[in-house]
């Protein structure tokens, strides 16, 4: 709190409080901030009165019950999502932000979402079932299955006459026309629609004829989407062994099926994009892998050639090794001869020495001659054995060198690489021919059943704006009612001026 310091005649300091004064705008603004901070988004139910819908597109009304009332405002950006026309006396359920309108200092509610009170009961049932199934673990991420990267067959559980099937088929034909499509036709709203949807999911799970299953329908109100909030449908999706993509309603719509499914797509078209890869990107990836394979094989061959050249440089020539061994044998023979001559000379010298000293040495001479002959025989035998050992070692080295020659191994590897290259080229060519044939058959089949051929002859299709139901008779519409007219190219939104029966 602010204070003012003053001095008196006694030179003593004293303080006194000063009143804090608010201007009106500040008081209202701070009250609004405090009020908005105290309440998050809340749901409130009541009756509409004093409804005003000016040209600005905003909606203003009073929400009341038996004991109180409050002003409400719903701005243009929010009321576009209303699926009905608000009227005085209508019981509605609102999701609102609590605030103050500063211009008049009035307490009011800013409406974020509006639905009829009957939908509120459905909303409560939806929340209760969602909580119960969540407690049982049906929404746990641990049970979510991964989508296949390249499905051969795609199942669709939806109405055969709905726009959702057309959107899915259009995207599948554009992204991956080679994939097979199996439609499990069901009613997507009405009395037994939930039973039909659950039965179709169980049937697809039993047949196991598709790799991924899309459960889908177009947008609508909470009542229109209620079949996908049914417990039987939720448990059928949870029990399905095939990966399931849920694409129910628009991006802002959430159903129990979305939480149980393995993947939730915001729209049917998005579900088709999640189910299959882009064929162009896939073929580009295959081509890239082929190029990488060629480069890897060429690089491997180049490395092998370098290794062989390196080994050839390290390995000596066989003739050089033979020459070296022959030189060693000659050196040993010469050494043996020198040793023999040295021994003989030594013996002769000793013989001469003893001959001089001894008289009549005939007997000793004969003994020495015998010893000399024995030594000569042993020397000759040793020389022969050493020569045979060297020759055997030479033959063994020659055989080992011949076994280590890399040329036969290189020839075998090159032959294997050429055979594998031919097999790879033939397999890729055969697979491309099969894909082209399947693509042509799918295009012809789609063209045969497409309703667009009828539109090309000048016909058109008229449908109701709200429900999308196709018109067959003039008495199905009234003056001032709006309809959509589908032409070969584009659509027309028309207003009925006169009905002639």
C-alpha positions as CSV (number, residue, x, y, z in Angstrom):
1,X,0.0,0.0,0.0
2,X,1.3,3.5,-0.9
3,X,2.2,5.9,1.9
4,X,3.0,9.6,2.2
5,X,5.9,10.9,4.4
6,X,5.5,14.3,6.1
7,X,7.3,16.4,8.7
8,X,5.8,18.3,11.6
9,X,7.2,20.9,13.9
10,X,8.9,18.3,16.0
11,X,10.8,17.0,12.9
12,X,9.3,13.5,13.4
13,X,8.3,11.3,10.4
14,X,4.9,9.8,10.2
15,X,3.1,7.7,7.6
16,X,-0.5,7.4,6.8
17,X,-2.3,5.1,4.2
18,X,-3.6,6.4,0.9
19,X,-6.7,4.9,-0.6
20,X,-6.3,3.0,-3.9
21,X,-8.9,4.2,-6.4
22,X,-9.9,2.0,-9.4
23,X,-11.4,3.4,-12.6
24,X,-14.3,1.5,-13.9
25,X,-12.6,0.0,-16.9
26,X,-9.7,-1.3,-14.7
27,X,-12.1,-2.8,-12.2
28,X,-14.1,-4.6,-14.9
29,X,-11.0,-5.8,-16.7
30,X,-9.4,-7.3,-13.5
31,X,-12.8,-8.9,-12.6
32,X,-12.9,-10.5,-16.1
33,X,-9.4,-11.8,-15.8
34,X,-10.1,-13.2,-12.3
35,X,-13.4,-14.8,-13.5
36,X,-11.8,-16.4,-16.6
37,X,-8.9,-17.7,-14.5
38,X,-11.3,-19.4,-12.1
39,X,-13.2,-21.4,-14.8
40,X,-11.9,-23.5,-17.6
41,X,-14.2,-24.8,-20.4
42,X,-17.5,-26.0,-18.8
43,X,-20.6,-27.7,-20.1
44,X,-24.0,-26.0,-19.3
45,X,-27.5,-27.0,-20.3
46,X,-30.5,-24.7,-20.6
47,X,-33.3,-23.2,-22.8
48,X,-32.6,-20.6,-25.6
49,X,-34.6,-17.3,-25.4
50,X,-34.1,-13.8,-26.8
51,X,-32.3,-15.3,-29.8
52,X,-30.7,-12.7,-32.2
53,X,-28.8,-13.6,-35.4
54,X,-27.5,-10.3,-37.0
55,X,-25.9,-10.1,-40.4
56,X,-22.4,-10.2,-38.9
57,X,-22.8,-14.0,-38.5
58,X,-22.6,-13.9,-34.7
59,X,-25.4,-15.4,-32.5
60,X,-26.6,-13.8,-29.3
61,X,-29.2,-15.3,-26.9
62,X,-30.1,-15.8,-23.3
63,X,-29.7,-19.3,-21.7
64,X,-32.2,-19.9,-18.8
65,X,-33.7,-22.5,-16.6
66,X,-36.4,-22.3,-13.9
67,X,-34.3,-20.1,-11.5
68,X,-31.7,-18.1,-13.4
69,X,-30.6,-16.8,-16.8
70,X,-27.3,-15.6,-18.4
71,X,-26.4,-13.8,-21.6
72,X,-24.5,-15.9,-24.2
73,X,-22.5,-15.0,-27.4
74,X,-21.4,-17.4,-30.1
75,X,-19.1,-15.9,-32.7
76,X,-19.1,-16.5,-36.4
77,X,-16.0,-18.8,-36.4
78,X,-17.7,-21.2,-34.0
79,X,-21.3,-21.2,-35.2
80,X,-20.3,-22.6,-38.6
81,X,-20.0,-26.0,-37.0
82,X,-23.6,-26.1,-35.7
83,X,-25.5,-28.9,-37.4
84,X,-29.0,-27.5,-36.6
85,X,-30.8,-24.1,-36.6
86,X,-31.1,-22.7,-33.0
87,X,-34.6,-21.5,-32.1
88,X,-36.2,-19.9,-29.1
89,X,-37.4,-22.5,-26.6
90,X,-34.9,-25.1,-27.8
91,X,-33.1,-27.1,-25.0
92,X,-29.4,-27.1,-25.8
93,X,-26.1,-28.3,-24.3
94,X,-23.2,-25.8,-24.5
95,X,-19.5,-25.9,-24.0
96,X,-18.6,-22.3,-22.8
97,X,-16.0,-20.0,-21.4
98,X,-17.1,-17.9,-18.5
99,X,-16.3,-14.2,-18.9
100,X,-17.4,-10.6,-18.5
101,X,-18.4,-8.2,-21.4
102,X,-16.4,-5.1,-20.4
103,X,-18.5,-2.7,-22.5
104,X,-21.6,-3.2,-20.3
105,X,-20.0,-4.9,-17.3
106,X,-22.3,-7.9,-17.9
107,X,-21.6,-11.5,-16.9
108,X,-21.8,-13.7,-20.1
109,X,-20.9,-17.0,-21.6
110,X,-18.8,-17.3,-24.8
111,X,-20.1,-20.5,-26.5
112,X,-17.4,-22.7,-28.1
113,X,-19.8,-25.6,-29.1
114,X,-23.5,-26.1,-29.2
115,X,-25.6,-29.3,-29.5
116,X,-29.2,-30.3,-28.8
117,X,-29.9,-31.5,-25.3
118,X,-30.7,-35.0,-26.6
119,X,-27.2,-35.1,-27.9
120,X,-26.1,-34.3,-24.4
121,X,-27.5,-37.6,-23.1
122,X,-25.6,-39.3,-25.9
123,X,-22.5,-37.5,-24.9
124,X,-22.8,-38.7,-21.3
125,X,-23.3,-42.3,-22.5
126,X,-20.3,-41.8,-24.8
127,X,-18.1,-40.6,-21.9
128,X,-19.3,-43.4,-19.7
129,X,-18.5,-46.1,-22.2
130,X,-15.2,-44.5,-23.1
131,X,-14.2,-44.5,-19.4
132,X,-15.3,-48.1,-18.9
133,X,-13.5,-49.5,-21.9
134,X,-10.4,-47.4,-21.1
135,X,-10.3,-49.0,-17.6
136,X,-10.5,-52.4,-19.2
137,X,-7.4,-51.5,-21.3
138,X,-8.9,-51.5,-24.8
139,X,-7.2,-48.2,-25.6
140,X,-3.7,-49.2,-24.3
141,X,-0.9,-48.5,-26.7
142,X,0.6,-51.9,-26.0
143,X,-2.2,-53.6,-28.0
144,X,-1.8,-51.4,-31.1
145,X,-0.6,-53.3,-34.1
146,X,1.7,-51.8,-36.7
147,X,0.4,-51.2,-40.2
148,X,2.1,-53.3,-43.0
149,X,4.5,-51.3,-45.2
150,X,3.3,-52.9,-48.4
151,X,-0.2,-54.4,-48.2
152,X,-1.4,-56.6,-51.0
153,X,-5.1,-56.4,-50.1
154,X,-7.1,-53.7,-48.3
155,X,-10.5,-54.3,-46.6
156,X,-13.1,-51.5,-46.3
157,X,-16.0,-51.7,-43.8
158,X,-18.4,-48.9,-44.9
159,X,-21.5,-48.1,-46.8
160,X,-21.1,-48.9,-50.6
161,X,-23.1,-45.8,-51.5
162,X,-21.2,-43.3,-49.2
163,X,-18.7,-40.7,-50.2
164,X,-16.2,-42.2,-47.9
165,X,-15.7,-45.3,-50.1
166,X,-15.4,-43.1,-53.2
167,X,-12.7,-41.0,-51.4
168,X,-10.8,-44.1,-50.3
169,X,-10.9,-45.7,-53.7
170,X,-9.8,-42.5,-55.4
171,X,-6.7,-42.2,-53.1
172,X,-5.8,-45.9,-53.4
173,X,-6.0,-45.7,-57.2
174,X,-3.8,-42.7,-57.2
175,X,-1.2,-43.8,-54.7
176,X,-1.0,-47.6,-55.1
177,X,-3.4,-49.0,-57.8
178,X,-1.8,-52.5,-57.6
179,X,-3.4,-53.2,-54.2
180,X,-6.5,-55.4,-54.1
181,X,-9.6,-53.8,-52.4
182,X,-12.3,-55.9,-50.6
183,X,-15.5,-54.1,-49.6
184,X,-17.6,-55.3,-46.7
185,X,-20.8,-53.4,-47.2
186,X,-22.7,-52.3,-44.1
187,X,-25.2,-49.7,-43.0
188,X,-23.3,-46.9,-41.2
189,X,-26.3,-45.5,-39.3
190,X,-29.7,-46.8,-38.3
191,X,-31.1,-49.5,-36.0
192,X,-29.0,-52.5,-36.7
193,X,-26.0,-50.7,-38.3
194,X,-23.7,-51.3,-35.3
195,X,-24.5,-55.1,-35.5
196,X,-23.7,-55.1,-39.2
197,X,-20.4,-53.2,-38.6
198,X,-19.3,-55.6,-35.8
199,X,-20.3,-58.6,-38.0
200,X,-18.3,-57.3,-41.0
201,X,-15.2,-56.8,-38.8
202,X,-15.5,-60.3,-37.4
203,X,-16.0,-61.7,-40.9
204,X,-12.8,-60.0,-42.2
205,X,-10.9,-61.4,-39.2
206,X,-12.1,-64.9,-39.9
207,X,-11.4,-64.8,-43.6
208,X,-8.0,-63.2,-43.2
209,X,-8.1,-62.1,-46.8
210,X,-6.8,-58.6,-46.3
211,X,-3.6,-57.1,-44.8
212,X,-5.2,-54.0,-43.3
213,X,-8.8,-53.0,-42.5
214,X,-10.3,-49.5,-42.9
215,X,-13.5,-48.8,-40.9
216,X,-15.0,-45.6,-42.2
217,X,-17.9,-43.3,-42.9
218,X,-18.5,-39.7,-43.7
219,X,-19.2,-36.8,-41.3
220,X,-22.4,-36.3,-39.4
221,X,-23.9,-35.4,-36.1
222,X,-23.3,-37.3,-32.9
223,X,-26.4,-39.3,-33.6
224,X,-25.2,-40.1,-37.1
225,X,-21.9,-41.4,-35.8
226,X,-23.4,-43.3,-32.9
227,X,-23.0,-46.7,-34.5
228,X,-19.3,-46.3,-34.1
229,X,-19.7,-45.6,-30.4
230,X,-21.3,-49.0,-29.8
231,X,-19.6,-51.5,-27.5
232,X,-20.0,-54.4,-29.9
233,X,-18.1,-52.5,-32.6
234,X,-15.4,-51.5,-30.1
235,X,-14.8,-55.1,-29.0
236,X,-14.9,-56.4,-32.6
237,X,-12.1,-54.0,-33.5
238,X,-10.1,-54.9,-30.4
239,X,-10.4,-58.7,-31.1
240,X,-9.5,-58.3,-34.8
241,X,-6.0,-59.7,-35.6
242,X,-5.8,-57.5,-38.7
243,X,-4.5,-53.9,-38.2
244,X,-7.5,-51.6,-38.2
245,X,-7.6,-47.9,-39.3
246,X,-10.6,-45.9,-38.0
247,X,-11.7,-43.0,-40.3
248,X,-15.1,-41.9,-38.9
249,X,-16.5,-38.4,-39.6
250,X,-14.4,-35.3,-39.9
251,X,-11.1,-34.4,-38.3
252,X,-12.9,-32.9,-35.2
253,X,-15.1,-36.0,-34.7
254,X,-13.9,-38.7,-32.2
255,X,-15.6,-42.0,-31.6
256,X,-15.0,-45.0,-29.4
257,X,-13.8,-46.8,-32.6
258,X,-11.0,-44.2,-33.0
259,X,-9.6,-45.0,-29.6
260,X,-9.8,-48.8,-29.9
261,X,-8.4,-48.9,-33.5
262,X,-4.7,-49.4,-34.1
263,X,-4.5,-46.1,-36.0
264,X,-7.0,-43.2,-36.2
265,X,-7.2,-41.2,-39.5
266,X,-8.8,-37.8,-39.5
267,X,-10.6,-38.4,-42.8
268,X,-11.3,-41.4,-45.1
269,X,-8.8,-40.0,-47.6
270,X,-6.2,-39.8,-44.9
271,X,-6.9,-43.4,-44.0
272,X,-6.2,-44.5,-47.6
273,X,-2.9,-42.6,-47.5
274,X,-1.9,-44.3,-44.3
275,X,-2.8,-47.8,-45.6
276,X,-0.7,-47.8,-48.7
277,X,2.6,-46.2,-49.8
278,X,3.0,-44.0,-52.8
279,X,3.7,-46.2,-55.8
280,X,5.9,-43.6,-57.5
281,X,8.0,-43.2,-54.3
282,X,8.1,-47.0,-53.9
283,X,9.3,-47.6,-57.5
284,X,11.8,-44.8,-57.0
285,X,13.1,-46.5,-53.9
286,X,13.4,-49.9,-55.7
287,X,15.3,-48.2,-58.5
288,X,17.5,-46.6,-55.9
289,X,18.2,-49.9,-54.2
290,X,19.0,-51.4,-57.6
291,X,21.5,-48.7,-58.3
292,X,23.0,-49.1,-54.9
293,X,23.3,-52.9,-55.5
294,X,25.1,-52.4,-58.8
295,X,27.5,-49.9,-57.1
296,X,28.1,-52.3,-54.2
297,X,28.8,-55.3,-56.5
298,X,31.1,-53.1,-58.7
299,X,32.9,-51.8,-55.5
300,X,33.2,-55.3,-54.2
301,X,34.7,-56.6,-57.4
302,X,37.1,-53.7,-57.5
303,X,38.2,-54.4,-53.9
304,X,38.7,-58.1,-54.8
305,X,40.9,-57.2,-57.8
306,X,43.0,-54.9,-55.6
307,X,43.4,-57.6,-53.0
308,X,44.4,-60.1,-55.7
309,X,47.0,-57.7,-57.1
310,X,48.3,-57.1,-53.6
311,X,48.6,-60.9,-53.0
312,X,50.3,-61.4,-56.4
313,X,52.8,-58.7,-55.5
314,X,53.5,-60.3,-52.1
315,X,53.8,-63.9,-53.4
316,X,57.2,-64.6,-55.1
317,X,57.2,-66.3,-58.5
318,X,57.5,-70.1,-58.4
319,X,60.6,-70.1,-60.6
320,X,62.4,-67.7,-58.3
321,X,61.7,-70.0,-55.4
322,X,62.9,-73.0,-57.4
323,X,66.1,-71.2,-58.4
324,X,66.8,-70.2,-54.8
325,X,66.3,-73.8,-53.7
326,X,68.6,-75.1,-56.5
327,X,71.2,-72.6,-55.4
328,X,70.9,-73.8,-51.8
329,X,71.4,-77.4,-53.0
330,X,74.5,-76.5,-55.0
331,X,75.9,-74.6,-52.1
332,X,75.3,-77.6,-49.8
333,X,76.9,-80.0,-52.3
334,X,80.0,-77.8,-52.6
335,X,80.1,-77.5,-48.8
336,X,79.9,-81.3,-48.5
337,X,82.7,-81.7,-51.0
338,X,84.9,-79.3,-49.2
339,X,84.2,-81.0,-45.9
340,X,84.9,-84.4,-47.5
341,X,88.2,-83.2,-48.9
342,X,89.1,-81.6,-45.6
343,X,88.4,-84.9,-43.8
344,X,90.4,-86.9,-46.3
345,X,93.3,-84.6,-46.1
346,X,93.2,-84.7,-42.4
347,X,93.2,-88.5,-42.5
348,X,96.0,-88.6,-45.0
349,X,98.1,-86.3,-42.8
350,X,97.5,-88.5,-39.8
351,X,98.3,-91.6,-41.8
352,X,101.5,-90.1,-43.0
353,X,102.3,-89.1,-39.4
354,X,101.8,-92.6,-38.1
355,X,103.5,-94.2,-41.1
356,X,106.6,-92.3,-40.3
357,X,106.5,-93.2,-36.6
358,X,105.5,-96.9,-37.0
359,X,107.5,-99.6,-38.6
360,X,105.6,-102.3,-40.5
361,X,102.2,-100.6,-40.1
362,X,100.4,-102.8,-42.6
363,X,97.7,-103.9,-40.2
364,X,97.0,-100.4,-39.0
365,X,97.0,-99.1,-42.5
366,X,94.3,-101.7,-43.5
367,X,92.3,-100.7,-40.4
368,X,92.5,-97.0,-41.3
369,X,91.6,-97.8,-44.9
370,X,88.6,-99.7,-43.7
371,X,87.6,-96.8,-41.5
372,X,88.1,-94.4,-44.4
373,X,86.0,-96.5,-46.7
374,X,83.2,-96.6,-44.0
375,X,83.4,-92.9,-43.5
376,X,83.3,-92.3,-47.2
377,X,80.2,-94.6,-47.5
378,X,78.5,-92.8,-44.6
379,X,79.4,-89.5,-46.2
380,X,78.0,-90.5,-49.6
381,X,74.8,-91.8,-47.9
382,X,74.4,-88.5,-45.9
383,X,74.8,-86.5,-49.1
384,X,72.2,-88.6,-50.9
385,X,69.7,-88.3,-48.0
386,X,70.2,-84.6,-47.7
387,X,69.7,-84.2,-51.5
388,X,66.5,-86.4,-51.3
389,X,65.2,-84.3,-48.4
390,X,65.8,-81.0,-50.2
391,X,64.1,-82.4,-53.4
392,X,61.1,-83.5,-51.3
393,X,60.8,-80.1,-49.6
394,X,61.0,-78.5,-53.0
395,X,58.2,-80.6,-54.4
396,X,56.0,-79.8,-51.3
397,X,56.6,-76.1,-51.7
398,X,55.8,-76.3,-55.4
399,X,52.4,-78.1,-54.7
400,X,51.5,-75.5,-52.0
401,X,52.3,-72.6,-54.3
402,X,50.0,-74.2,-57.0
403,X,47.2,-74.6,-54.5
404,X,47.5,-70.9,-53.4
405,X,47.2,-69.6,-57.0
406,X,44.1,-67.2,-56.9
407,X,43.2,-67.2,-60.6
408,X,40.7,-70.2,-60.3
409,X,39.0,-68.6,-57.3
410,X,38.6,-65.3,-59.2
411,X,37.1,-67.1,-62.2
412,X,34.5,-68.9,-60.0
413,X,33.5,-65.7,-58.2
414,X,33.1,-63.8,-61.5
415,X,31.0,-66.6,-63.0
416,X,28.7,-66.5,-59.9
417,X,28.3,-62.7,-60.0
418,X,27.3,-62.9,-63.7
419,X,24.7,-65.6,-63.0
420,X,23.2,-63.6,-60.1
421,X,23.1,-60.4,-62.2
422,X,21.1,-62.3,-64.9
423,X,18.7,-63.7,-62.3
424,X,18.2,-60.3,-60.7
425,X,17.4,-58.6,-64.1
426,X,15.0,-61.4,-65.1
427,X,13.1,-61.2,-61.8
428,X,12.8,-57.4,-61.9
429,X,11.5,-57.5,-65.5
430,X,9.0,-60.2,-64.7
431,X,7.7,-58.4,-61.5
432,X,7.3,-55.1,-63.5
433,X,5.3,-56.9,-66.2
434,X,3.0,-58.4,-63.5
435,X,2.5,-55.0,-61.8
436,X,1.6,-53.4,-65.2
437,X,-0.9,-56.1,-66.0
438,X,-2.6,-55.8,-62.5
439,X,-2.7,-52.0,-62.9
440,X,-4.4,-52.3,-66.3
441,X,-7.0,-54.7,-65.0
442,X,-7.8,-52.5,-62.0
443,X,-8.2,-49.5,-64.2
444,X,-10.6,-51.3,-66.6
445,X,-12.6,-52.7,-63.6
446,X,-12.9,-49.2,-62.0
447,X,-13.9,-47.6,-65.3
448,X,-16.6,-50.2,-65.8
449,X,-18.4,-49.5,-62.5
450,X,-17.7,-45.8,-62.2
451,X,-20.7,-43.5,-62.0
452,X,-18.7,-40.7,-63.6
453,X,-19.3,-42.3,-67.0
454,X,-23.0,-41.5,-66.6
455,X,-22.2,-37.9,-65.7
456,X,-20.1,-37.6,-68.9
457,X,-23.2,-38.1,-71.0
458,X,-24.9,-35.0,-69.6
459,X,-26.7,-36.4,-66.6
460,X,-26.5,-35.0,-63.1
461,X,-27.1,-36.2,-59.5
462,X,-29.2,-34.2,-57.1
463,X,-28.8,-34.7,-53.4
464,X,-30.1,-33.0,-50.2
465,X,-27.6,-30.6,-48.6
466,X,-28.0,-31.8,-45.0
467,X,-28.3,-35.6,-45.4
468,X,-26.6,-36.1,-48.8
469,X,-29.6,-38.4,-49.8
470,X,-30.1,-38.7,-53.6
471,X,-33.3,-37.3,-54.9
472,X,-35.6,-39.5,-57.2
473,X,-38.9,-37.5,-57.2
474,X,-39.9,-33.9,-57.3
475,X,-42.1,-34.2,-54.2
476,X,-39.1,-35.1,-52.0
477,X,-38.2,-31.3,-51.8
478,X,-40.0,-28.1,-51.0
479,X,-39.7,-24.5,-52.3
480,X,-36.8,-22.5,-50.7
481,X,-35.0,-25.7,-49.8
482,X,-31.3,-26.1,-50.9
483,X,-29.9,-29.0,-52.9
484,X,-26.6,-30.0,-54.4
485,X,-26.3,-30.9,-58.1
486,X,-23.3,-33.0,-59.1
487,X,-22.2,-32.6,-62.7
488,X,-19.4,-34.2,-64.7
489,X,-17.1,-31.5,-63.4
490,X,-18.0,-29.7,-60.2
491,X,-21.1,-29.2,-58.2
492,X,-23.9,-26.6,-58.0
493,X,-25.7,-25.5,-54.9
494,X,-29.3,-24.7,-55.9
495,X,-32.4,-23.3,-54.2
496,X,-35.8,-24.7,-55.1
497,X,-38.1,-22.0,-56.5
498,X,-41.0,-24.1,-57.6
499,X,-41.9,-27.8,-57.4
500,X,-43.8,-29.4,-60.3
501,X,-45.1,-32.9,-59.6
